[in-house]
């Protein structure tokens, strides 16, 4: 249990805290949006820790098997918990089909990674997948803030918090769909090549055995 893995475990243990913060039982309710601000800051810090543990693991040469297992698990638990809670927290913005899309995409990627691992290859995260992660964080924070504010007023400048939240959620749904298709396409191409290579090796092995059995 090194430092990067400890940070990853901390992200997993933060999931129940996030669920509690987004529930009616959270004690910091107030007219100034204490619950929304505190929960948003907490979610941002936990999300940043995802990049921190990966950076430390690479920098310190502490990439471990348990870390490779727990890191994507922590990410999926955090995002899944956030969108399930937002169904009840802001049902006017986060619709059930959006949560199903986000969670279904995570299940799909996990399944494809498991199959790829058994076939002896990996699929690197694409730029679309990285963009999806950033938009997910932005959308969750925006929806939480939109629970209390429709807009922020800074003199002549108006920040339409609710409009940003709605736009971010639907854009996130679009990018998640594109990312799932892109990931599946990359998996399909690699699994096709891996299967062809394995068949070639099997055929070469059969032919070599036949040659050895030919009498002199």
C-alpha positions as CSV (number, residue, x, y, z in Angstrom):
1,X,0.0,0.0,0.0
2,X,2.0,2.9,-1.3
3,X,1.1,6.6,-1.5
4,X,-0.7,6.5,-5.0
5,X,-2.7,3.5,-3.9
6,X,-3.6,5.2,-0.6
7,X,-4.9,8.2,-2.6
8,X,-7.0,5.9,-4.8
9,X,-8.4,4.2,-1.7
10,X,-9.3,7.6,-0.3
11,X,-11.2,8.3,-3.5
12,X,-13.2,5.1,-3.0
13,X,-14.0,5.9,0.6
14,X,-15.1,9.4,-0.5
15,X,-18.0,7.9,-2.4
16,X,-20.2,7.4,0.7
17,X,-19.3,11.0,1.8
18,X,-20.4,12.3,-1.5
19,X,-23.7,10.5,-1.3
20,X,-24.3,11.9,2.2
21,X,-23.5,15.4,1.1
22,X,-26.0,15.2,-1.7
23,X,-28.7,13.9,0.6
24,X,-31.3,15.8,2.7
25,X,-29.5,14.6,5.8
26,X,-26.4,16.8,5.2
27,X,-26.4,19.4,8.0
28,X,-25.1,22.3,6.0
29,X,-28.3,23.7,4.6
30,X,-28.6,27.4,4.3
31,X,-29.8,30.3,2.2
32,X,-26.3,31.0,1.0
33,X,-25.8,27.6,-0.7
34,X,-23.5,26.1,1.9
35,X,-24.4,22.6,0.9
36,X,-23.9,23.2,-2.8
37,X,-20.6,25.0,-2.4
38,X,-19.1,22.6,0.0
39,X,-20.2,19.5,-2.0
40,X,-18.9,21.1,-5.3
41,X,-15.4,21.8,-3.8
42,X,-15.3,18.3,-2.3
43,X,-16.1,16.7,-5.6
44,X,-13.5,18.8,-7.5
45,X,-10.8,17.9,-5.0
46,X,-11.7,14.2,-5.2
47,X,-11.7,14.3,-9.0
48,X,-8.3,16.0,-9.1
49,X,-6.9,13.2,-6.9
50,X,-7.4,10.9,-9.9
51,X,-4.7,12.7,-11.8
52,X,-2.5,13.0,-8.7
53,X,-2.3,9.3,-7.9
54,X,-1.5,8.4,-11.5
55,X,1.2,11.1,-11.7
56,X,2.8,9.9,-8.4
57,X,2.6,6.2,-9.5
58,X,4.5,7.0,-12.7
59,X,6.9,9.4,-11.2
60,X,7.9,7.2,-8.3
61,X,7.8,3.9,-10.2
62,X,5.0,2.6,-8.0
63,X,2.6,1.2,-10.6
64,X,1.1,-1.9,-9.1
65,X,-1.4,-4.5,-10.1
66,X,-3.8,-3.4,-7.2
67,X,-3.5,0.2,-8.4
68,X,-4.3,-0.7,-11.9
69,X,-7.4,-2.5,-10.6
70,X,-8.5,0.1,-8.0
71,X,-8.0,3.3,-10.0
72,X,-10.6,2.7,-12.7
73,X,-12.9,1.2,-10.1
74,X,-12.7,4.4,-8.0
75,X,-13.4,6.6,-11.0
76,X,-16.5,4.6,-12.0
77,X,-17.8,4.4,-8.4
78,X,-17.5,8.2,-8.0
79,X,-19.2,9.1,-11.3
80,X,-21.9,6.5,-10.9
81,X,-22.7,7.6,-7.4
82,X,-22.7,11.2,-8.4
83,X,-25.2,10.8,-11.3
84,X,-27.5,8.4,-9.3
85,X,-27.6,11.0,-6.5
86,X,-28.2,13.8,-8.9
87,X,-31.4,12.0,-10.2
88,X,-32.9,12.8,-6.8
89,X,-31.0,16.0,-6.2
90,X,-31.8,17.8,-9.5
91,X,-34.4,15.6,-11.3
92,X,-35.3,18.6,-13.6
93,X,-31.8,18.6,-15.1
94,X,-30.5,15.0,-14.8
95,X,-33.0,12.7,-16.4
96,X,-33.0,8.9,-15.8
97,X,-31.9,8.1,-19.4
98,X,-28.8,10.3,-18.9
99,X,-27.8,8.4,-15.8
100,X,-28.4,5.1,-17.6
101,X,-26.3,6.3,-20.5
102,X,-23.4,7.3,-18.3
103,X,-23.5,4.1,-16.2
104,X,-24.0,1.9,-19.2
105,X,-21.0,3.4,-20.9
106,X,-18.9,2.6,-17.8
107,X,-20.1,-1.0,-17.8
108,X,-19.3,-1.3,-21.5
109,X,-15.8,0.0,-21.2
110,X,-15.1,-2.2,-18.1
111,X,-16.3,-5.3,-20.0
112,X,-14.3,-4.5,-23.1
113,X,-11.2,-3.9,-21.0
114,X,-11.7,-7.3,-19.3
115,X,-12.0,-9.1,-22.6
116,X,-9.0,-7.2,-24.0
117,X,-6.9,-8.2,-20.9
118,X,-7.7,-11.9,-21.4
119,X,-6.7,-11.6,-25.1
120,X,-3.4,-10.1,-24.2
121,X,-3.7,-6.5,-25.3
122,X,-4.8,-3.1,-23.9
123,X,-6.7,-0.2,-25.3
124,X,-5.3,3.2,-24.4
125,X,-7.7,6.0,-23.4
126,X,-8.4,8.3,-26.4
127,X,-8.6,12.0,-26.4
128,X,-12.4,11.7,-26.6
129,X,-12.4,9.6,-23.4
130,X,-10.2,12.2,-21.7
131,X,-12.6,15.0,-22.8
132,X,-15.5,12.9,-21.5
133,X,-13.9,12.8,-18.1
134,X,-13.4,16.5,-17.9
135,X,-17.0,17.3,-19.1
136,X,-18.4,14.8,-16.5
137,X,-16.6,16.7,-13.7
138,X,-17.9,20.1,-15.1
139,X,-21.4,18.8,-15.5
140,X,-21.6,17.3,-12.0
141,X,-20.4,20.5,-10.4
142,X,-22.7,22.7,-12.6
143,X,-25.7,20.6,-11.7
144,X,-24.9,20.8,-8.0
145,X,-24.6,24.6,-8.1
146,X,-27.7,24.9,-10.2
147,X,-29.7,23.3,-7.4
148,X,-29.3,26.6,-5.5
149,X,-28.6,29.3,-8.2
150,X,-30.1,30.0,-11.6
151,X,-27.5,32.6,-12.3
152,X,-24.6,34.5,-10.7
153,X,-24.4,38.3,-11.0
154,X,-21.0,40.0,-11.1
155,X,-21.9,43.6,-11.9
156,X,-22.7,43.7,-15.6
157,X,-21.6,40.1,-16.2
158,X,-24.2,37.3,-15.6
159,X,-23.2,33.7,-15.3
160,X,-26.2,31.5,-16.3
161,X,-25.5,28.7,-13.9
162,X,-28.6,26.7,-14.8
163,X,-28.1,27.1,-18.5
164,X,-24.5,26.0,-18.2
165,X,-25.6,22.9,-16.2
166,X,-28.1,21.8,-18.7
167,X,-25.7,22.4,-21.6
168,X,-22.9,20.5,-19.9
169,X,-25.1,17.5,-19.1
170,X,-26.4,17.1,-22.6
171,X,-23.0,17.7,-24.1
172,X,-21.6,15.2,-21.7
173,X,-24.2,12.6,-22.8
174,X,-23.2,13.2,-26.5
175,X,-19.5,12.9,-25.8
176,X,-20.1,9.8,-23.7
177,X,-21.9,8.2,-26.6
178,X,-19.1,9.1,-29.0
179,X,-16.5,7.9,-26.6
180,X,-18.3,4.5,-26.2
181,X,-18.5,4.1,-30.0
182,X,-14.8,5.1,-30.3
183,X,-13.7,2.7,-27.6
184,X,-15.7,-0.2,-29.1
185,X,-14.3,0.5,-32.5
186,X,-10.7,0.4,-31.2
187,X,-11.5,-2.8,-29.3
188,X,-13.0,-4.4,-32.4
189,X,-10.0,-3.7,-34.6
190,X,-7.6,-5.0,-32.0
191,X,-9.6,-8.1,-31.2
192,X,-9.9,-8.9,-34.9
193,X,-6.1,-8.7,-35.3
194,X,-5.5,-10.7,-32.1
195,X,-7.8,-13.4,-33.3
196,X,-6.2,-13.5,-36.8
197,X,-2.8,-13.7,-35.2
198,X,-3.8,-16.5,-32.9
199,X,-5.4,-18.5,-35.7
200,X,-2.2,-18.1,-37.7
201,X,-0.1,-19.4,-34.8
202,X,-2.5,-22.4,-34.4
203,X,-2.3,-23.2,-38.1
204,X,1.5,-22.9,-38.1
205,X,1.6,-25.3,-35.1
206,X,-0.7,-27.8,-36.8
207,X,1.4,-27.6,-40.0
208,X,4.6,-28.1,-38.2
209,X,3.3,-31.2,-36.4
210,X,2.1,-32.6,-39.7
211,X,5.6,-32.0,-41.2
212,X,7.2,-33.9,-38.3
213,X,4.9,-36.8,-38.8
214,X,5.8,-37.3,-42.5
215,X,7.9,-40.4,-42.8
216,X,11.4,-40.0,-44.2
